[in-house]
């Protein structure tokens, strides 16, 4: 897809070209000071990102996976505990649960938002678990293990229904860790708080990824934990640095999970541009909605509840014959993606959990139909019009062939 008329699924070249001098200055500063690990650039980015997320603390780490894992460990979740999440997410969500020593339990998603369905979560907590009000312990009936945590995934840049999830967590004494790896700056209107809340500020803690393709991406690996809990932030800082409270004083066994200074400096530069990029993504999403609404097509567009302000990390539609649709768009120079083709409960890595096909019908149905269309801040109206026209032509041809 190298022709001038090609439309990439994601453009990572343009923003780096535009910011080249600012980004190179970060590297020069690191060379001049030899400040490669920790120091002012990391601390400055942590303060700025905490403020951006409306959280009290931010701890920079080397990936979104470590951000989740450290958050679980710092929150006291480990061996013998169950953490509930969804099967429609990237495996990093569940790897982090397992690597913290806990066990994964899945609940299905809402078919409109593709995020955790609070009703399905309630069904599990009330139908498959036993609550001991005297001890405040919720036990999974099948395994006999204690249920300790919930991980709502703010998928594709749209926040899960946090009021409903937090209500259930409060009822059963559970810890909520937000997987906000795709939701930098996304917002949710909390009726309980009567205000808009930012991703990363509502749970006990939240994890963000700065993988290059994210809305706020490093030029390499990176991640962060946000929290309003000072003690949890302190534990995460120790965990990321071999368990050190100060150099060579190890309070616990930790990990080598630091965010390096160059990546922090790069993220600090990009964070200043993120509000504008988010507005551009939201405008592009609105244009897609308008363009697709002009004609009937066998396509399901993203649903945006009134209580969310998504940041459109991805623009995901649903079509029949998805693989053929993608192949034919690719043939005319339009890039697409799938997020995610095989639900986690059906992955070979999780055979031991004992799930089978049919256990989570919404996730399974969605996984066969979803396709991510081109989405990035610099996506032009002309490019979007071409994407939509090509998509309509393909869908119309398919309808005609059926009749």
N, C-alpha and C positions, 0 to 999 in steps of 0.2 A: 504494500500500500504506500508506494513512494511517489505516485503521480501528483501533480499540482492540485488536482481536484479531490484527492483523498481527504477524508475526514477521520482523524484518529479518535479512538475511544477516549484517550487521555493525552493531553499535551503538557509534557513536563519541560519542554525546551523553552518555550516562549517566556514563562515567568522568570526562569533563571537567566535568560538573555537580558531581560529588562532590568533585573536586579544585580547584574554581574559585578558591577563596581562595588556596590555595598557588600556583597557576599565575599568578594576578594579581600576587602578591607578587614573582614573578620579573620581571614586566614593570616593576613599580614600582622594583625595585632597578636595573634597567637604565636607567630614566629618571633616577633620582637620581644615578647614577654616570657616565652617558653611556658605559657599557662595553658597546658593541654588537658589537665584533669582538674575539675572543681574550679574554685575561684570566682571572680566577679562576673564573668559571662554566664556561668551556670546560675549563680545566685540572682543575677539580674533577670534572667529569663524566668526563673521560678517565681519571682515576685510579680512579674508582669502577667504570667499565665494564670496565676492564682487570682489576680485581680480580674482578668478577662472572664474567668469562670465563676466569679462571685464566690470564691472559696477562700478560706483563711490561709491555707497552706498548699504548696505544690512541692513535690519531690521529683526531680528529674532522674530518670533511669534510662537504661539502654534499649528498651523496647516496650511495646504495649503488653507483650506477654509477661515480662518481668513486672510491669506495673500491676497487673492483675494478681500475679502470684504473690508479690510482696504485700499487697493489700490484704489478701486472705490470711497470710501468716501473721501480719501485724494485728489483724482483727481477732486473732485467736482461733481461726478455723484450721483444722488439721485432721489427723488420723481419727477415724471413727465418726466423722461428721459428714452430713449430706449437704450438698449445695444444689439448689434447683435453678435450672436455666432452660434455654430453648435449643432445639436441634437445628434451627435455621440460622447458623452463624459460622464464622470461621473457627477452625479447630483450636486456635489460640485461647479462646474463651474456656474451653473444657480442659485443654492441656494444663492450664494454670490451676484449675481446681484439683486435678489429679496430682500435679507436682507439689501442691501444698499438702498432699496426703489425704485429701477428702474424696468422697465418692460423688459421682454425677447422677442426678435425676433430671429427666427432661419433662417439660410440659409443652403442649402445642401452642401455636401462634394464632393471633387474630388474622383472619384472611384479608381484611382491609388494609391493615397497617404493616403486617408481616412481623410485628413485635410480639412479645409475650402477651398472651391472653389472660387477663386477671381472673376471668371466670374459670379457665382451665387450671390456673394456679390454685384457686380456692377449692376446686374439685379434688386436687391432689392433697392439699393440706387437710381437708375435712373428711375426704373419703378414703384415703390410703394411709392416714397417719392417726396416731393416738395422742391426745393432749392431756398432760397431767398438770392441772392448774396449781396443785400444791407445790410442785417442784419447778414449774415453769419450763418443762421439757416436752418438746414435740418429737415423737418417735415414728419413724417409718415402719409400718407394720410388717412389711415383707422382709426387710433386712435386719430390723431391730436396731438400726443406727439412728442417732439423733440428727434431726434436721436443724441446721444452724444458719444457712445463708440462702439468699436469693440473688441471682445475677440477671437483671433485665438488660438486654442488649439494645442499645439505641441504633438500630440497623438502618443503613443507607443514609444516615444523617437526620433521622426523625426520632424523637424521644418516645419511649414507652409510656404507658399510662401510669405515671408514678404515684399519684394520689391513691389509686386503688391498690397498687402493689405495696406501698408503704403502710397502708391501713392493715393489710394482712400481716405484714412483717411485725407491726406493733402488737397486733392481737396475739401473735404466737412467739414473740420475743426473738425474731430473726434479724440477722444482719444483712443489709442491702448494700451490695457493691455494684455500682453502675459500670457496665462496659460501654464506655463512651468513645471507643477507639475510632468510630466513624462520625462523631457528632460534635466536633469542635465548634462551640458557639450556639448549638441548637438550644431552643427554649421550649418550656412547657408552662402552661398557665395552671397553677395550683389553686384550686378552689379553697382548699384548707388554709393556705397562706394568703389568698386573695392577691396574688401577684405572679408575674412571669418569673420563672426560675431557670437558671442556666444549667445545661448538662455539666455534671461534675460537682454540683453543689447540693444535691438532694439526698444522696445515700450516705452511709457511714464513710465511704470513700468512693473514688471513681478512677478508672484507668483510661488513659489516652495513648494512642499510637501516633508516632510521627514518621511512620514509614513514608518514603518519598511520594507515593501516590495519594496520600491523605490530603484533606483540605489544608491542613498545616503540616507540611512534610519537611523532614530534614533532607540533607544530601547524603543519606546513609540511614543508619538505624537510630531510633530514639523513642522515648516514651515518658509518661509522667503520671504520678498519682496526685489527685487533688482530694482534700479533706478539710473538714472544719474541726477535726479532732487533733489537738496538739500532740497527745501521746502517740497516736497512730502515726502521725507524720515523723515523730522522733524515731519510732521503731523502723519505719521504712528507710530512713536515712542510714540507720545502722545496717539494715539488711542489704542495702545496695553496695555497702563498702566493707564487706567481710566482718560485719557485726561490730564494727569499731564505734565506740562513743567518742574516742579521740585516738590519735595515731598510736597503734600498737596496744591499745586497751580494748580487748574484745569482750563485750558483754554477752554475746551469743555467737553461734556459728552463722555466718552470713554468706553473701554471694558477691561475685564481681559483676555488679549490675549498674555501674555509674553511667551517667550521661556525660559525654566528653565536651570540653569547652568549645571546640569549633562548631559542633552540631548545635550546642546551646546558643552560640552567637548567631548562627544562621537562622535558627528558629526565632530568635529575638528580632532579627531584621524582618522576617516574613510575617511575624505576628502583627506588625504595624500595618501590613497590607491586608490582613485577613478579613477585617470588616468589609472592605471594598470587594474582595473576592467572593465573600459570602453573598453580598447583594447581587453580584453578577450571576452567581449560580441560581439564586432565587428568581432573578429575572429570566434566566434561560429556562428554568422549570416552568414558569408561567407562560412563556412563549410556546413551549412544547404543548402545554395543556390547550392553549388557544388554537394552535395549528392543527392538533389532532381532533379538536372538537368540530372542525368545519365539515368533516365527512364521517359517515358511519364506517366503522371497521371492527373486525373481530379482535379487539385489543382492549385490555384492562389497563388504565392509566393509574399512576400513583394516587393514593387517597391521603389527603391532608386534613385531619380533624381540626376543628376550630381551636382546640387547646394546644396546638403545636405550631412552632415556627421552625420547620426543618431547614437544614443547611445543604441539602441535596449533595451529599458526597457521591451518590449515584442516582440516576434517573432510571427506575426499573419499571418495565411494562411486562404484561403477560400476553402471550400469543400461543395459538395452537401450532403444531409443527415447528417448534422453536428452532431446532437445529437447522432445518432447511431455510428458515427465515434468516438466521445468522449467516449461513453460507452464502445466500444470495445477496445479502447486504455487503458482505465482504467482497464479493465478485465485482461490485460497482464502487469499491473503495471506501466503504463505511465500516469503521471499527465498532465492535460490540464486545460484551463480556457476559459471564454468568456468575452470579453471586447468590446461591451456591448450588452446584448441580446435584450433589449427593448429600442428603441430610446426614447429620453426624450420627444419629442412632443407627444408620445403615452402613456406616463406614467400618472397614475391616478392623481398624484400631479399637473399636468399641464393641466387638463381638461379645466380649466377656460380660457386658452389662445386661445382656439377655433380651434386648429389644428386637423386634421383628417388623417386617413390612406390614403396614396397616395400623401400627400403634399410634402414629401421629398423622392422621389423614390430611390435615390442612397443609402441614409442612411438605408432605410427600406430593400433594397435588401442585402446590406452588412451585416446587423445585423442578418440575417437568416443563414449566411454562415461562418462567421468568427470564428476561433478557435485559441487560443494562445497555442503554443507548449512550452515545457520546455526551459527556458532561464535564465541562471545565470552565473556569471563569472567562476565558477568552473566546469561547464558542460564539460564533457570529450568527446573526439572524439568517443570513443567506445559507450558512451551513445547516442550521436547524431546518430551514425550509426544504433543503434538499433531502435531509434525513427523512423528514415526514413524507415528502412526496414519493421517495423510493419505497418507504414502508407501505404506504397506501397502495402503490402499484403492485407490490408483491402480494399483499393481502387480498386485493381485488382479483388478481389473477388466480389466487388459490380458491376464492369463493366461486369464481366463474368455472373453474375446473370441477368443482363439486356438483354444480347445477346441471 
